[in-house]
Every structure is written in C-alpha cells, then in structure tokens.
Amino acid sequence: MQEEEGGAKPRWPAWYAPVAWVCALVLAILATLLLVLGLSAAGVDRDYPGLQVAQAVVQNAAFVGTGLFFASRRGPLRAADFGLRTAPLRTLLIWGGLALVGLLALDIVYDMLVPSADQSVAKPFKGEGAGVLLLAGLTIVAVVPFVEEFFFRGFLYRALRTRLGVTAAALIDGVLFFGLAHLAGSNLEALPPIAVGGVGLCLVYERTGSLYAAIGVHAGINAVGFAGEVGGGAWIVSLATGLAMIVGSFLLARRPSPRGAPAAG
C-alpha cells in the first residue's frame, strides 16, 4: 500500500474483520425487520419502491455504525485510518481507470454469458416516477458506494491487512465478506462478478493508498448498472450522480503538489 498519510497505521486486530462483519449483518437484518414491521403497521405496502430505499439507508447505517464502533475501541477515530487520504493523481487515474473499465467489461461479458445472474437491486424502481428515481439513484450511486467502501475496504480489509498479505486479505474481503453480503439481494450465479469486483476494489485501494479511488470506481459501476436496469429517466440520474461521485472522489483524493513544483500527472 502507498505510504501512510497522517500517522501510523490503525491498531485494529485482524479478528475485528469477521466479528464486525457478522455484527453488521445481524444489525442490518434486525434494523430492516423493524423498519418493515413499523411501516407495515403504518399501512405502507411492502412492495412500495420507497421502502427499498429506506431499507438500503438503514442497512448502510448499520455498516457504518459497526465499523466506527469497533474502530473506536482502539483509539481516536481518524479519517486517514479508513483510507480517506490523498494520493498522486497519476496513480489514481491509472489504477482507477483500469479498474473501472475492467470491472464494467467483466459485468457486461458475464451478463451475456450468464443471463440468469441477477445482481441488481435497481429492478424494483423500473417505471417509477422522477422523485423515486432520484432518491433511488442517489442511494445506489452515491450512498452505497461510499458506505460499502468505507466498511469493506476502509475497515474490514485494513483490519485483515494487519496480519495477512494483499492476496489473502483481498480474497477474504472480496469473496467472503463482500460477495456473501450481497447474496441476500442476488442469486448464486451473480456471486462471481460481485466477488471479483470486491477483490478488484481491494487492489485499487492497495495500489493507490486512497479509499476515494475505490469509492469513485464503485460509484461508476453502480451508475451504469442502475441506468441499464431501470432505463428511462434513470440515465439522467445515473449520469449526473455517477460523474459527480467519480470527479468528486478523485478531486478529494488528489495530493496537492508541493509549492513551486509542477502538478503531478
């Protein structure tokens, strides 16, 4: 991984990763169940697309909350500990660009070869109005990439890396933690591209040293998936949100050149 910025590495033991993963899943399931029961009691139809957005929000809150709780047990929370740090622009563009193009190509080819694979959570929003599409798009393209990268790469992967090498940590995080966590909304045939994507995002993080790069790549993939599955007005939401996330992530990640030196990249 690129040189650490802002001090020493976080003091998170490797066992935090599996324990926090289980805790986050249990908390997400319980929070979702309480949400569905509460809204059902209030007369909200369980098939209402807005409920899907609310479920995604509470589930993501469970992931973030779990990561922050475990991390705080070992000292003050620092953004840099989760990978929210800068990196050279050239490094960001090379590895981020390769990952985005490669993973999108993988998804397209895999969908052609295995049409039965269902890895999209966007289908319930097909044909919905502009308001629902906007909320769904912002959630899937902006909120989910940030939260999942924060938890799976920024916390779980970094905890694993305190004891394991890059290959082992990336496989465990990408295939086991990231892949299996997505099976609830997918079928088994969808696991390979999800797992490969998880491993690939670990490598983006490893090569750049910045979680922002992984967030941008993840947002780009979700934007294309959301637009392709939903169609119609979803393209506008996906294009605007996806570009904003990609550009914003790379701007936040770009390391300023020393005063008086030419800009990197």
Secondary structure, 3 states (H helix, E strand, C coil): CCCCCCCCCCCCCCCHHHHHHHHHHHHHHHHHHHHHHHHHHCCCCCCCHHHHHHHHHHHHHHHHHHHHHHHHCCCCCCHHHHCCCCECHHHHHHHHHHHHHHHHHHHHHHHHHCCCCCCCCCHHHCCCCHHHHHHHHHHHHHHHHHHHHHHHHHHHHHHHCCCCCHHHHHHHHHHHHHHHHCHHHCCHHHHHHHHHHHHHHHHHHHHHCCHHHHHHHHHHHHHHHHHHHHCCCHHHHHHHHHHHHHHHHHHHHECCCCCCCCCCC
